């Protein structure tokens, strides 16, 4: 019998999500309203007419190349989390990444990540492992982004002065990198203490499995290396969009812009970073002598490049349905993989996998 309190609670959850999404839409519209109040539309259209379209094609291709690399990184993280199990099918992992990236353009990052976890459970049991893999995947991306930002700030450039706050930014980036590295290295020390409380136990377990993947696993170097390649492609994409506007961006300037734009997109207050990114980029470039209409159009074109690169995800969605098991064969043929009988785990594989020995010891201490 259904719980009579479940329906109101579920309805309240839906209403809450709708209100949050509505607030993000309002914030996005407010940002664009603020910008268009300060910009002459005729100047904006004149600037758009002078763009060199071929550079946008290159930028779109570069972003599209990032997506299968992210899928490969995610597959390696998932395999490192459960080294005793068969590796996840690469074709399916890349397909799921394409689909999630498509929805990421219109939905919050949390929802696209939830979609990745759900689709992973259709081909590989264990949503907890999927959640840990997504968090590690996001953490690696943010860690490499901080590293690139830190190295970029070490180079003297007009874009890295930050209005006299360069040393402060360096200290913040360095502190975040140091804390993240210490959290990985010292996970064995603080995990047992956090295991004493239910509210913090998951933090200790996440630290242990992160250490397993990024320090102990043979895949660690390749995972971090792929993250650097993904971000490098993003920097080249920024440079390519700059070429479309005849902007003389060097490597340092493109890296500084890339760090700013990706960091702004992480802040979950607008729809996929739209609006807030335009405000930040317009203010940043305008402070360095770029006309406001060109700076705004630069940011909008970068966002449209991301959207165009995500469109293949809609095509993949039409051919891939993990719950029905009809389309993976097509993707396996495209990726050169043979259908694996491990897509439906045996009863022995569906049992709880405690992960690294440290997590198992935490479970024993709790019992």
C-alpha positions in Angstrom: 0.0 0.0 0.0 1.3 3.4 -1.0 2.4 5.7 1.8 -0.2 8.6 2.0 2.6 11.0 3.0 4.8 10.1 0.0 2.7 11.9 -2.7 2.8 15.3 -0.9 6.5 14.9 -0.2 7.2 14.1 -3.9 5.0 16.9 -5.1 6.9 19.3 -2.8 10.2 18.1 -4.2 9.0 18.7 -7.7 7.8 22.2 -6.8 11.1 22.9 -5.2 13.0 21.9 -8.3 10.8 24.0 -10.5 11.3 27.0 -8.3 15.0 26.6 -8.3 15.1 26.2 -12.1 12.8 29.2 -12.4 15.2 31.3 -10.2 18.1 30.3 -12.4 16.2 31.3 -15.5 15.3 34.6 -13.9 19.0 35.2 -12.9 20.1 34.4 -16.5 17.5 36.8 -18.0 18.5 39.5 -15.4 22.2 39.2 -16.4 21.4 39.6 -20.1 19.0 42.5 -19.4 21.8 44.2 -17.5 24.3 43.7 -20.3 22.0 44.8 -23.2 21.1 48.0 -21.3 24.8 49.0 -21.8 25.3 47.9 -25.3 24.2 49.4 -28.6 22.4 46.7 -30.6 23.6 48.2 -34.0 27.2 48.0 -32.9 26.6 44.4 -31.7 25.1 43.4 -35.1 27.9 45.2 -37.0 30.5 43.3 -34.9 28.7 40.0 -35.7 28.9 40.7 -39.4 32.7 40.8 -39.3 33.2 37.4 -37.7 35.2 34.7 -39.5 33.0 31.7 -39.4 35.7 29.1 -40.2 37.3 29.6 -36.7 34.0 28.6 -35.1 34.0 25.3 -37.1 37.4 24.6 -35.6 36.3 25.5 -32.1 33.2 23.3 -32.4 35.4 20.3 -33.5 37.7 20.9 -30.6 34.9 20.8 -28.1 33.4 17.7 -29.7 36.8 16.0 -29.3 36.6 16.7 -25.6 33.5 14.6 -25.1 34.9 11.1 -25.9 38.0 12.0 -23.9 35.8 12.7 -20.9 34.0 9.4 -21.5 37.3 7.6 -21.6 38.4 9.3 -18.4 35.2 8.3 -16.7 35.5 4.7 -17.9 39.0 4.5 -16.4 37.8 6.0 -13.1 34.9 3.5 -13.0 37.3 0.6 -13.7 39.8 1.8 -11.1 37.0 1.9 -8.5 36.2 -1.8 -9.0 39.4 -3.4 -10.3 38.1 -7.0 -9.7 35.2 -6.5 -12.1 35.3 -6.4 -15.9 36.0 -3.0 -17.4 32.9 -1.0 -18.4 32.3 -1.0 -22.2 34.0 2.1 -23.6 31.4 2.6 -26.4 28.6 2.8 -23.9 30.5 5.1 -21.5 31.3 7.5 -24.4 27.7 7.3 -25.6 26.4 8.2 -22.1 28.8 11.1 -21.9 27.5 12.5 -25.3 23.9 12.2 -24.1 24.6 13.8 -20.7 26.6 16.6 -22.3 23.6 17.4 -24.5 21.2 17.6 -21.5 23.8 19.6 -19.6 23.2 22.5 -22.0 19.6 22.9 -20.8 19.6 21.3 -17.4 21.7 21.9 -14.2 25.0 20.0 -13.9 23.6 18.0 -11.0 20.8 16.6 -13.2 23.1 15.7 -16.1 25.3 13.9 -13.6 22.3 12.1 -12.2 21.5 11.0 -15.7 25.0 9.6 -16.1 24.7 7.7 -12.9 21.3 6.3 -13.8 22.4 5.2 -17.3 25.5 3.6 -15.9 23.4 1.5 -13.5 21.6 0.1 -16.6 24.9 -1.5 -17.8 26.7 -1.9 -14.5 25.2 -2.5 -11.1 25.8 -0.2 -8.2 24.7 3.4 -8.1 27.0 4.2 -5.2 30.0 3.4 -7.3 28.5 5.5 -10.1 28.1 8.4 -7.7 31.7 8.1 -6.5 33.0 7.9 -10.0 31.1 11.1 -11.0 32.4 12.9 -8.0 36.0 11.8 -8.7 35.6 12.7 -12.3 34.4 16.2 -11.4 37.1 16.6 -8.8 39.9 15.7 -11.3 38.6 18.2 -13.7 38.4 21.0 -11.1 41.9 20.0 -9.7 43.5 20.2 -13.2 41.6 23.5 -13.8 43.1 24.9 -10.6 46.6 23.7 -11.7 46.2 25.4 -15.1 45.0 28.6 -13.4 47.9 28.6 -10.9 50.5 28.1 -13.6 48.9 30.7 -15.8 49.0 33.3 -12.9 52.7 32.6 -12.5 53.2 34.1 -16.0 53.3 37.9 -16.2 50.6 39.2 -18.6 48.0 41.9 -18.8 45.3 39.3 -18.4 46.9 37.9 -15.2 47.3 41.1 -13.3 43.7 40.9 -12.1 43.6 44.5 -11.1 46.4 44.1 -8.6 44.9 40.9 -7.0 47.2 38.5 -8.8 49.1 37.5 -5.6 45.8 37.0 -3.8 44.5 34.8 -6.6 47.8 32.8 -6.6 47.5 32.2 -2.8 43.9 31.0 -3.2 44.7 28.7 -6.0 47.7 27.4 -4.3 45.9 26.8 -1.0 43.1 24.9 -2.8 45.6 22.7 -4.6 47.5 22.0 -1.4 44.3 21.1 0.5 43.1 18.8 -2.3 46.4 17.0 -2.5 46.6 16.7 1.3 43.1 15.2 1.3 44.1 12.5 -1.1 47.5 11.7 0.5 46.2 11.7 4.1 42.9 9.9 3.5 44.0 6.9 5.5 44.5 9.1 8.5 41.3 11.0 8.7 38.9 8.4 7.3 38.7 6.3 10.5 37.9 9.5 12.5 35.1 10.5 10.1 33.7 7.0 10.2 32.6 7.6 13.8 29.7 9.8 12.7 27.1 8.9 10.3 27.0 12.4 8.8 30.7 12.4 7.9 31.3 8.7 7.2 30.7 9.1 3.5 33.4 11.9 3.3 36.0 9.4 4.7 34.9 6.7 2.2 35.1 9.1 -0.7 38.6 10.2 0.3 39.7 6.5 0.4 38.3 5.6 -3.0 39.6 8.8 -4.4 43.1 7.9 -3.1 42.6 4.4 -4.6 41.8 5.8 -8.0 44.2 8.8 -8.2 47.3 7.5 -6.3 47.2 3.7 -6.0 45.6 2.7 -9.3 47.8 2.1 -12.4 45.2 4.3 -14.3 46.0 7.3 -12.2 48.5 9.0 -14.5 46.3 8.4 -17.6 43.3 9.8 -15.8 45.1 13.0 -14.9 46.8 13.1 -18.3 43.4 12.9 -20.1 42.1 15.7 -17.9 45.0 18.0 -19.0 44.4 17.1 -22.7 40.6 17.9 -22.3 41.4 21.3 -20.8 44.2 22.0 -23.4 41.6 21.5 -26.1 39.4 24.0 -24.3 42.2 26.6 -24.2 42.7 26.1 -28.0 39.0 26.5 -28.4 39.1 29.9 -26.6 42.0 30.9 -28.9 40.1 29.8 -32.0 37.0 31.9 -31.0 39.4 34.8 -30.4 40.7 34.4 -33.9 37.2 34.7 -35.3 37.1 38.2 -33.7 40.7 39.0 -34.8 41.8 39.1 -31.2 45.5 38.6 -30.6 45.2 36.0 -27.8 48.4 34.3 -26.7 48.6 31.0 -24.8 48.6 32.8 -21.4 45.7 35.0 -22.3 43.6 32.1 -23.7 44.4 30.0 -20.5 43.4 32.9 -18.3 40.1 33.3 -20.2 39.5 29.6 -20.1 40.0 29.4 -16.3 37.6 32.3 -15.8 34.9 31.0 -18.1 34.9 27.4 -16.8 35.1 28.6 -13.2 32.0 30.8 -13.7 30.1 27.9 -15.4 30.6 25.8 -12.2 28.7 28.3 -10.1 25.1 26.9 -10.1 23.1 30.2 -10.1 22.2 30.4 -13.8 21.2 28.0 -16.6 24.4 26.3 -17.7 26.5 29.4 -16.8 24.6 31.6 -19.4 24.4 35.2 -18.3 26.8 35.1 -15.4 29.6 34.0 -17.8 28.7 36.9 -20.2 28.8 39.5 -17.3 32.2 38.2 -16.1 33.8 37.9 -19.5 32.4 41.3 -20.7 33.8 43.1 -17.6 37.1 41.3 -17.8 37.8 41.9 -21.5 36.4 45.4 -21.4 38.9 46.2 -18.6 41.6 45.2 -21.0 40.5 47.5 -23.8 38.1 45.2 -25.7 34.9 46.9 -26.7 31.9 45.8 -24.6 29.9 44.6 -27.6 32.8 42.5 -28.9 33.4 41.0 -25.4 29.7 40.1 -25.0 29.6 38.6 -28.5 32.8 36.6 -27.7 31.2 35.0 -24.7 27.9 34.3 -26.5 29.7 32.7 -29.4 31.7 30.5 -27.0 28.5 29.4 -25.4 26.9 28.7 -28.8 30.0 26.7 -29.7 29.5 24.5 -26.6 25.8 24.0 -27.6 26.7 23.1 -31.2 29.2 20.6 -30.0 26.6 19.0 -27.7 24.1 18.4 -30.5 25.5 15.0 -31.5 24.4 13.8 -28.1 20.8 14.1 -29.3 21.7 11.8 -32.3 23.3 9.3 -29.9 20.2 9.4 -27.7 18.1 8.2 -30.6 20.4 5.1 -31.1 21.2 4.3 -27.5 18.7 2.9 -25.0 20.5 1.0 -22.2 17.2 0.1 -20.4 15.9 -1.8 -23.4 19.2 -3.1 -24.6 18.4 -2.4 -28.2 21.0 0.0 -29.3 24.3 -0.8 -27.6 25.2 -3.3 -30.3 25.2 -0.4 -32.8 27.6 1.6 -30.6 29.8 -1.4 -30.0 30.2 -1.9 -33.8 31.0 1.8 -34.2 33.6 1.8 -31.5 35.0 -1.6 -32.6 34.0 -3.4 -29.4 32.3 -6.8 -29.2 29.2 -7.0 -27.1 30.3 -8.2 -23.7 28.4 -10.7 -21.7 29.3 -8.8 -18.6 26.8 -6.1 -19.3 24.3 -8.2 -17.3 26.3 -9.0 -14.1 26.1 -12.4 -12.6 24.7 -12.7 -9.1 28.2 -12.9 -7.6 29.1 -9.6 -9.3 26.0 -7.8 -8.0 27.0 -8.2 -4.4 28.3 -5.2 -2.5 31.9 -4.4 -3.3 33.5 -2.5 -0.4 36.2 -1.0 -2.6 39.7 -0.6 -1.2 40.6 -2.5 2.0 40.4 0.6 4.1 36.7 1.0 3.3 36.1 -2.6 4.3 37.9 -2.0 7.6 35.7 1.0 8.2 32.7 -1.3 7.7 34.0 -3.8 10.2 34.7 -1.1 12.8 31.1 0.2 12.4 29.7 -3.3 13.0 
